[in-house]
Amino acid sequence: MGERKKILLRLDPVVHDALARWAADELRSTNAEIEFLLRKALAEAGRLPSDVGRMRGPGRPRKSAAKPSEESKMDGEDDDAGS
């Protein structure tokens, strides 16, 4: 994916507060909630480009830096469980 675009967005404080509450309910940042809603509106209007990248799901990203042996330990499995 290319570099993300940065924009300045001015919102009525009441609208921003409502968006922030909605984003918190969905476990997203306010920024991610705005992007989600814009993508949804574009798709419903038939204007979402077919080559648009996917959005990350709600919530914290998974730790991808963990090694496989560390992941199995985090899941409660022991490396020497058969001994």
C-alpha positions as a printed NumPy array, in Angstrom:
array([[  0.   ,   0.   ,   0.   ],
       [  1.255,   3.495,  -0.779],
       [  1.756,   6.287,   1.682],
       [ -1.416,   7.352,   3.437],
       [ -2.764,  10.83 ,   2.687],
       [ -3.004,  13.359,   5.484],
       [ -5.781,  15.943,   5.51 ],
       [ -6.972,  18.619,   7.875],
       [-10.633,  18.14 ,   8.74 ],
       [-12.62 ,  20.74 ,  10.631],
       [-15.632,  19.395,  12.493],
       [-18.232,  20.854,  14.761],
       [-17.164,  19.839,  18.306],
       [-20.503,  18.107,  18.904],
       [-20.09 ,  16.058,  15.708],
       [-16.527,  15.161,  16.701],
       [-17.661,  14.04 ,  20.166],
       [-20.397,  11.872,  18.647],
       [-17.882,  10.334,  16.217],
       [-15.408,   9.706,  19.042],
       [-18.073,   7.915,  21.107],
       [-19.144,   5.83 ,  18.096],
       [-15.516,   4.962,  17.333],
       [-14.948,   3.878,  20.937],
       [-18.022,   1.637,  20.759],
       [-16.563,  -0.01 ,  17.632],
       [-13.019,  -0.243,  19.137],
       [-11.649,   2.104,  16.474],
       [ -9.824,   5.395,  16.61 ],
       [-11.802,   8.437,  15.534],
       [ -9.666,   8.607,  12.407],
       [-10.358,   4.948,  11.548],
       [-14.081,   5.457,  12.163],
       [-14.154,   8.414,   9.753],
       [-12.344,   6.333,   7.105],
       [-14.723,   3.402,   7.705],
       [-17.778,   5.627,   7.273],
       [-16.344,   7.293,   4.157],
       [-15.568,   3.917,   2.573],
       [-19.074,   2.676,   3.403],
       [-20.648,   5.777,   1.847],
       [-18.459,   5.439,  -1.275],
       [-19.389,   1.754,  -1.641],
       [-23.112,   2.453,  -1.224],
       [-22.895,   5.188,  -3.866],
       [-21.012,   2.883,  -6.247],
       [-17.951,   5.138,  -6.127],
       [-15.464,   3.005,  -4.184],
       [-12.547,   2.16 ,  -6.509],
       [-12.083,  -1.581,  -7.111],
       [ -8.368,  -1.392,  -6.325],
       [ -8.793,   0.18 ,  -2.871],
       [ -6.836,  -1.527,  -0.089],
       [ -8.601,  -3.316,   2.758],
       [ -9.093,  -1.657,   6.104],
       [ -7.744,  -3.288,   9.201],
       [-10.447,  -4.754,  11.441],
       [-11.503,  -3.124,  14.705],
       [ -9.46 ,  -3.544,  17.869],
       [ -5.762,  -3.774,  18.52 ],
       [ -3.593,  -5.39 ,  15.853],
       [ -2.22 ,  -8.845,  16.587],
       [  1.394,  -9.057,  17.672],
       [  3.103, -10.279,  14.513],
       [  6.629, -10.016,  15.929],
       [  6.185, -13.037,  18.223],
       [  8.029, -16.201,  17.167],
       [  5.959, -19.386,  16.638],
       [  7.356, -20.985,  19.812],
       [  6.439, -17.879,  21.791],
       [  2.926, -17.865,  20.31 ],
       [  2.292, -21.465,  21.422],
       [  3.453, -20.569,  24.93 ],
       [  1.083, -17.598,  24.924],
       [ -1.747, -19.981,  23.946],
       [ -0.997, -22.131,  26.996],
       [  0.813, -24.942,  25.155],
       [  4.122, -26.295,  26.461],
       [  6.95 , -27.288,  24.126],
       [  7.626, -30.403,  26.231],
       [  4.01 , -31.389,  26.875],
       [  4.583, -34.994,  25.742],
       [  7.441, -35.727,  28.176]])
